Amino acid sequence: MSEDYAERLRANRREKDEFFDDHPQSPIPPEHRDDFDGLDYFPPDPDYRVEATVTVHDDPDPVEMETTASNPVRYLRIVTFAFEIDGAEHTLAGYRQEGDDGAIFVPFRDKTTGQQTYHQGRYMELAPERDLDDGDAVTIDFNLAYSPFCAYSETFSCPLPPEENWLEIVVPAGERAPDLD
């Protein structure tokens, strides 16, 4: 991993910490902000920045995702990403809500979930510069994995990663579980 990449990642994390510390829309409850001194992250690790091969779902399947507020949210499974970590093949589905053409939502769980990371899973978003085609290669960077807002406050309702996005490996990259005690 280039030092340039690691520094950009650290700058991105500092910016997020500043937002969480003092922005009116921060998910950190006001009573915890005085004690907030930044999110806890795994160190940047190039092994968790992987090339994935895209399979596009031309006729996307609807997926009902449970949420922390128990009102399911409907997404469309638009792509599947196939990638390798430690020599083993894995897949993650990418979703969008109907009518949305923004970033691809990739919620997931792994063997750190409930241990070092938020007990309901983490999220990533991929924002390709153009529509994806079958066989395209994209970078999935688990160093950018983050905890949803509901990890900080029960006032938020967050989609839970569907079982198809539960990885059977440890992914020690991205944000660790928030500590708001």
C-alpha positions in Angstrom: 0.0 0.0 0.0 1.5 3.3 -1.0 2.1 5.8 1.7 0.0 8.2 -0.3 -3.0 5.9 -0.1 -2.5 5.4 3.7 -2.3 9.2 4.2 -5.5 9.8 2.1 -7.2 7.2 4.2 -6.1 8.8 7.4 -7.2 12.2 6.1 -10.6 10.8 5.2 -10.9 9.4 8.8 -9.9 12.7 10.4 -12.6 14.4 8.3 -15.2 11.9 9.4 -14.1 12.3 13.1 -14.5 16.0 12.8 -18.0 15.6 11.4 -19.0 13.2 14.1 -17.5 15.4 16.8 -19.3 18.7 16.1 -21.7 18.6 13.1 -25.4 19.0 14.0 -26.2 15.9 11.9 -23.7 13.7 13.7 -25.1 10.4 14.8 -23.2 10.7 18.1 -25.8 11.6 20.8 -25.1 15.1 22.2 -24.5 13.7 25.7 -21.6 11.6 24.3 -19.9 14.3 22.2 -17.8 15.8 25.0 -16.1 12.5 25.5 -15.8 11.7 21.8 -12.2 11.7 20.6 -12.6 10.0 17.2 -13.7 6.7 15.9 -11.7 3.5 16.4 -10.2 2.0 13.2 -8.2 -1.0 12.2 -4.9 0.1 10.7 -4.9 0.5 6.9 -4.2 -2.9 5.3 -3.6 -3.4 1.6 -4.7 -7.1 1.8 -8.3 -5.9 2.3 -8.3 -3.7 -0.8 -9.2 -6.3 -3.4 -10.1 -6.5 -7.0 -13.5 -7.9 -7.6 -15.1 -9.2 -10.8 -18.6 -7.9 -11.4 -21.7 -9.9 -12.4 -24.5 -7.6 -13.4 -28.1 -8.6 -12.7 -30.0 -7.2 -15.7 -33.3 -8.1 -14.1 -32.5 -7.4 -10.4 -34.1 -9.5 -7.7 -35.9 -7.6 -5.0 -34.5 -8.3 -1.5 -36.3 -7.4 1.7 -33.7 -6.3 4.3 -34.7 -6.4 7.9 -33.8 -3.2 9.8 -32.9 -2.3 13.4 -36.4 -0.8 13.6 -38.0 -4.0 12.4 -39.7 -2.4 9.4 -38.2 -4.2 6.3 -36.7 -2.1 3.5 -36.8 -3.3 -0.1 -33.7 -3.2 -2.2 -32.8 -4.6 -5.6 -29.7 -6.9 -5.9 -28.1 -5.3 -8.9 -24.6 -6.8 -8.9 -22.5 -9.6 -7.4 -18.8 -9.0 -6.7 -16.5 -12.0 -6.7 -13.1 -11.6 -5.0 -10.3 -13.4 -3.3 -9.0 -12.9 0.2 -6.2 -15.2 1.5 -6.5 -17.4 -1.5 -10.2 -18.1 -1.0 -13.1 -17.0 -3.2 -15.9 -14.9 -1.7 -18.9 -12.9 -3.0 -20.8 -9.9 -1.9 -24.1 -8.6 -3.4 -24.5 -4.9 -4.2 -27.9 -3.3 -3.9 -29.8 -0.1 -4.8 -33.3 1.0 -3.9 -35.6 1.1 -6.9 -35.2 4.3 -8.8 -31.9 5.1 -7.2 -28.9 5.4 -9.5 -26.3 6.5 -6.8 -23.7 4.5 -5.0 -24.0 0.7 -4.8 -24.8 -0.3 -1.2 -22.8 -3.3 0.1 -23.8 -4.2 3.7 -21.9 -7.2 5.2 -21.0 -9.1 8.2 -17.8 -11.0 8.8 -16.1 -12.9 11.7 -15.3 -9.5 13.5 -19.1 -8.7 13.7 -20.1 -8.5 17.3 -16.5 -8.9 18.4 -14.4 -6.0 17.2 -17.0 -4.4 15.0 -20.7 -3.3 15.3 -22.9 -6.3 16.2 -25.3 -5.7 13.3 -22.7 -5.5 10.6 -21.0 -2.8 8.5 -21.5 -1.0 5.2 -19.5 -0.1 2.2 -20.6 2.1 -0.8 -19.1 1.8 -4.2 -19.5 4.7 -6.6 -18.4 3.5 -10.0 -17.7 6.2 -12.6 -20.0 4.5 -15.1 -22.5 1.7 -15.4 -20.9 -1.7 -14.7 -20.8 -4.5 -17.2 -20.3 -8.2 -16.6 -16.6 -9.0 -16.1 -15.6 -5.5 -15.1 -13.0 -5.3 -12.4 -13.7 -2.9 -9.5 -11.8 -2.3 -6.2 -13.5 -3.2 -3.0 -11.8 -1.5 -0.2 -12.7 -2.9 3.2 -10.5 -0.2 4.8 -13.5 2.0 4.0 -16.0 -0.2 5.8 -18.1 1.7 8.3 -20.6 1.3 11.1 -24.1 2.4 10.3 -25.6 5.4 12.2 -27.7 3.0 14.3 -24.5 1.9 15.9 -24.4 5.3 17.7 -28.0 5.9 18.4 -31.3 3.9 18.4 -33.0 6.9 16.8 -31.7 5.6 13.4 -33.2 2.7 11.5 -30.6 0.8 9.5 -30.8 -2.1 7.1 -29.3 -5.4 8.3 -26.9 -7.3 6.0 -28.8 -10.2 4.4 -27.4 -13.6 5.0 -26.0 -13.8 1.4 -23.5 -11.0 2.6 -22.3 -12.8 5.7 -18.6 -13.5 5.1 -17.1 -16.6 6.8 -13.8 -14.8 7.3 -12.2 -12.2 9.6 -12.0 -8.8 7.9 -9.9 -6.6 10.3 -10.2 -3.5 8.2 -12.3 -0.3 8.4 -14.1 0.9 11.5 -14.2 -1.0 14.7 -17.2 -1.0 17.0 -18.0 2.4 18.5 -17.3 2.9 22.2 -19.9 5.2 23.6 -19.7 4.2 27.2 
